[in-house]
Amino acid sequence: MLGNLLSVEAFHFMLTFCRIGAAFMVLPIFSASFVNVTLRLALALAITALIYPNVVSSFPPEPTNVLELFFLFVCEIIIGIFLGLIPVFLLTALDLAGSNIGISLGFSNASMFDPANSSQSMLTNTFLSYVAILMILSLNLHYLMITAIFDSYSLFVPGKGLQIGDITYFLSNTLVASFKIGFEISDPFVVISIILNVGMGILSRLMPQLNVLFLVMPMQSFFGLALLMMVLPTVMICALGYLEDGLISFLKVK
């Protein structure tokens, strides 16, 4: 009897860990390269231990064969990856805005390693990533990500299969909305870039002997950086407000 009880508890714990561990593999901040893998695993195990007693009532009975067990684990891993991709797709708005801002400032060739994305990014992308990480942790938005995982057990009940159509529809709509927000955030910089380039073209026609490129490029970087410093609070409010609204709307879905 005790052996059966322990096996059932182990099954429930592992089933919960599959979803949470998969989510922590892709969640922003938690999946960053600067987060130690051991620490990430410890966090996933600790949150699993906290969550699984509260959601165990919705779990299916222990499967009788290995194929059913494997299918349950794979479904939970896919759901966990989906939950981790939601904030990643929401933060795509900030990545797109950073790319457009960098191009508008003439920094398209200036890149550095971005630890949040584990890749080379433009200076503006890396800068906005650092600010976003600081703001997310300061505003406790990472708690919303964890709460979304807990709340997902009322949306995706273990053992009920995968709603692939709903998952792909939600992610595609989120990505489309993120692109829209990203372009809206970077619009002022694009407008300044267009004005400067049009002015450079007119000036080059009026004064062909003047080296317009060396005159305008420093002005483009200077005015662009000055504008970035002025609108940075608004940029972060828009991007992180969009992240918060997206997570809250997901939490309210029943």
C-alpha positions as CSV (number, residue, x, y, z in Angstrom):
1,M,0.0,0.0,0.0
2,L,2.8,2.4,0.9
3,G,4.7,1.5,-2.3
4,N,1.6,2.2,-4.4
5,L,1.1,5.6,-2.6
6,L,4.7,6.6,-3.2
7,S,4.5,5.6,-6.9
8,V,1.4,7.7,-7.4
9,E,3.0,10.7,-5.7
10,A,6.1,10.3,-7.8
11,F,3.9,10.1,-10.9
12,H,2.1,13.3,-9.9
13,F,5.3,15.1,-9.1
14,M,7.0,14.2,-12.4
15,L,3.9,15.1,-14.4
16,T,3.9,18.5,-12.8
17,F,7.7,18.9,-13.3
18,C,7.4,18.2,-17.0
19,R,5.2,21.2,-17.5
20,I,7.0,23.6,-15.2
21,G,10.5,22.4,-16.2
22,A,9.7,22.8,-19.9
23,A,8.3,26.3,-19.3
24,F,11.5,27.3,-17.4
25,M,13.5,26.3,-20.4
26,V,12.1,29.1,-22.5
27,L,10.7,31.7,-20.0
28,P,12.3,35.1,-20.3
29,I,15.0,35.8,-17.7
30,F,14.8,32.3,-16.3
31,S,16.1,30.8,-19.6
32,A,18.8,33.5,-20.0
33,S,22.5,32.4,-20.3
34,F,23.4,34.3,-17.2
35,V,21.1,32.1,-15.0
36,N,23.0,29.1,-13.8
37,V,21.5,25.8,-15.0
38,T,21.6,24.3,-11.5
39,L,19.7,27.3,-10.1
40,R,17.2,27.1,-12.9
41,L,16.6,23.4,-12.1
42,A,16.3,24.1,-8.4
43,L,13.7,26.8,-9.0
44,A,11.7,24.5,-11.2
45,L,11.8,21.7,-8.6
46,A,10.9,24.1,-5.8
47,I,7.9,25.6,-7.7
48,T,6.8,22.0,-8.7
49,A,6.8,21.0,-5.0
50,L,4.7,24.1,-4.2
51,I,2.2,23.7,-7.1
52,Y,1.6,20.0,-7.4
53,P,-0.4,19.4,-4.2
54,N,-2.8,22.1,-5.3
55,V,-3.4,20.7,-8.8
56,V,-3.2,17.0,-8.2
57,S,-7.0,16.7,-8.0
58,S,-7.2,17.3,-11.8
59,F,-4.6,14.7,-12.6
60,P,-5.6,11.5,-14.5
61,P,-5.0,8.1,-12.8
62,E,-1.6,6.5,-13.1
63,P,-1.3,4.9,-16.6
64,T,-1.1,1.2,-16.9
65,N,1.5,1.0,-19.7
66,V,4.6,2.9,-20.8
67,L,3.1,4.4,-24.0
68,E,0.4,6.1,-22.0
69,L,2.9,7.4,-19.6
70,F,5.2,8.7,-22.4
71,F,2.2,10.4,-24.1
72,L,1.2,12.2,-20.9
73,F,4.8,13.4,-20.3
74,V,5.1,14.6,-23.9
75,C,1.8,16.5,-23.8
76,E,2.9,18.2,-20.5
77,I,6.2,19.2,-22.0
78,I,4.5,20.7,-25.1
79,I,2.1,22.7,-22.9
80,G,5.0,23.9,-20.8
81,I,6.9,25.1,-23.8
82,F,3.7,26.9,-25.0
83,L,3.4,28.6,-21.6
84,G,7.0,29.7,-21.8
85,L,6.6,31.0,-25.3
86,I,3.8,33.3,-24.4
87,P,5.9,36.0,-22.6
88,V,8.7,35.4,-25.2
89,F,6.3,36.3,-28.0
90,L,5.0,39.3,-26.0
91,L,8.5,40.6,-25.5
92,T,9.1,40.3,-29.3
93,A,7.6,43.8,-29.5
94,L,10.5,45.2,-27.6
95,D,13.0,43.2,-29.7
96,L,11.5,44.5,-32.9
97,A,11.4,48.1,-31.6
98,G,15.1,47.8,-30.6
99,S,16.0,46.6,-34.1
100,N,14.1,49.5,-35.8
101,I,15.5,52.0,-33.4
102,G,19.1,50.7,-34.0
103,I,18.6,50.9,-37.8
104,S,17.2,54.4,-37.5
105,L,20.2,55.5,-35.4
106,G,22.7,54.0,-37.8
107,F,23.7,51.3,-35.4
108,S,22.9,48.3,-37.6
109,N,26.5,47.2,-37.7
110,A,27.2,47.8,-34.0
111,S,26.4,44.6,-32.1
112,M,27.3,43.0,-28.9
113,F,26.4,39.8,-27.0
114,D,22.9,39.8,-25.6
115,P,22.8,37.4,-22.6
116,A,19.0,37.5,-22.5
117,N,18.7,36.1,-26.0
118,S,22.1,34.3,-26.0
119,S,23.0,35.8,-29.3
120,Q,24.6,38.8,-31.0
121,S,22.2,41.8,-31.1
122,M,22.3,45.4,-32.0
123,L,23.4,47.8,-29.2
124,T,19.9,49.1,-28.8
125,N,18.4,45.6,-28.5
126,T,20.9,44.7,-25.8
127,F,20.3,48.0,-23.9
128,L,16.5,47.6,-24.0
129,S,16.9,43.9,-23.0
130,Y,18.8,44.9,-19.9
131,V,16.3,47.6,-19.0
132,A,13.4,45.3,-19.5
133,I,15.0,42.6,-17.3
134,L,15.5,45.2,-14.6
135,M,11.9,46.5,-14.9
136,I,10.4,43.0,-15.0
137,L,12.1,42.0,-11.8
138,S,11.4,45.4,-10.1
139,L,7.7,45.3,-11.0
140,N,7.4,41.6,-10.1
141,L,6.1,40.7,-13.5
142,H,8.0,37.4,-13.3
143,Y,5.4,36.4,-10.7
144,L,2.7,36.7,-13.3
145,M,4.6,34.2,-15.5
146,I,4.7,31.7,-12.7
147,T,1.0,32.4,-11.9
148,A,0.1,31.7,-15.5
149,I,1.7,28.3,-15.3
150,F,-0.3,27.5,-12.1
151,D,-3.5,28.8,-13.7
152,S,-2.9,26.8,-16.9
153,Y,-4.1,23.6,-15.1
154,S,-7.6,24.9,-15.4
155,L,-7.2,25.5,-19.1
156,F,-5.1,22.5,-20.0
157,V,-6.1,19.6,-17.8
158,P,-3.5,16.8,-17.8
159,G,-4.6,13.7,-19.7
160,K,-7.2,15.6,-21.8
161,G,-5.0,15.8,-24.9
162,L,-3.6,18.9,-26.7
163,Q,-5.6,21.7,-28.3
164,I,-3.1,22.2,-31.1
165,G,-5.4,24.5,-33.1
166,D,-6.0,26.8,-30.1
167,I,-2.3,26.9,-29.2
168,T,-1.1,27.8,-32.7
169,Y,-4.0,30.4,-33.1
170,F,-3.1,32.0,-29.8
171,L,0.6,32.2,-30.5
172,S,0.1,33.5,-34.1
173,N,-2.2,36.2,-32.9
174,T,0.2,37.2,-30.1
175,L,3.1,37.4,-32.5
176,V,1.0,39.6,-35.0
177,A,0.0,41.9,-32.1
178,S,3.6,42.1,-30.9
179,F,4.8,43.2,-34.3
180,K,2.2,45.9,-34.4
181,I,3.2,47.2,-30.9
182,G,6.9,47.0,-31.9
183,F,6.4,49.1,-35.0
184,E,4.3,51.6,-33.0
185,I,7.0,52.0,-30.4
186,S,9.7,52.7,-32.9
187,D,7.6,55.0,-35.2
188,P,9.2,58.3,-33.8
189,F,12.7,57.1,-34.6
190,V,11.7,55.9,-38.1
191,V,10.1,59.3,-38.8
192,I,13.3,61.1,-37.7
193,S,15.4,58.8,-39.9
194,I,13.1,59.6,-42.9
195,I,13.3,63.3,-42.3
196,L,17.1,63.3,-42.0
197,N,17.5,61.2,-45.1
198,V,15.2,63.3,-47.1
199,G,17.1,66.4,-45.9
200,M,20.4,64.8,-46.7
201,G,19.2,64.1,-50.2
202,I,18.0,67.6,-50.8
203,L,21.2,69.1,-49.3
204,S,23.4,66.8,-51.5
205,R,21.5,68.1,-54.6
206,L,21.9,71.7,-53.5
207,M,25.6,71.5,-52.5
208,P,27.2,68.6,-54.4
209,Q,30.6,69.5,-53.2
210,L,29.6,69.0,-49.5
211,N,30.2,65.6,-48.0
212,V,26.7,65.2,-46.7
213,L,27.3,61.7,-45.3
214,F,29.9,62.8,-42.7
215,L,27.7,65.7,-41.8
216,V,24.4,63.9,-41.3
217,M,25.4,60.6,-39.8
218,P,26.7,62.2,-36.5
219,M,23.5,64.3,-36.4
220,Q,21.4,61.2,-36.9
221,S,23.1,59.3,-34.0
222,F,23.0,62.4,-31.7
223,F,19.4,63.3,-32.2
224,G,18.3,59.6,-32.2
225,L,20.1,58.9,-28.9
226,A,18.7,62.2,-27.4
227,L,15.2,61.1,-28.5
228,L,15.8,57.6,-27.0
229,M,16.7,59.0,-23.6
230,M,13.6,61.2,-23.6
231,V,11.1,58.5,-24.7
232,L,12.8,55.5,-22.9
233,P,10.2,55.6,-20.0
234,T,7.4,55.7,-22.5
235,V,8.9,52.8,-24.5
236,M,9.3,50.6,-21.4
237,I,5.8,51.5,-20.2
238,C,4.3,50.5,-23.5
239,A,6.3,47.3,-23.9
240,L,5.9,46.1,-20.3
241,G,2.3,47.2,-20.1
242,Y,1.7,45.1,-23.2
243,L,3.5,42.1,-21.5
244,E,1.4,42.6,-18.4
245,D,-1.9,42.9,-20.2
246,G,-1.1,39.8,-22.3
247,L,-0.3,37.7,-19.2
248,I,-3.4,39.0,-17.4
249,S,-5.7,38.3,-20.3
250,F,-4.3,34.7,-20.5
251,L,-5.0,34.3,-16.7
252,K,-8.6,35.4,-17.2
253,V,-9.3,32.9,-19.9
254,K,-11.4,30.0,-18.6
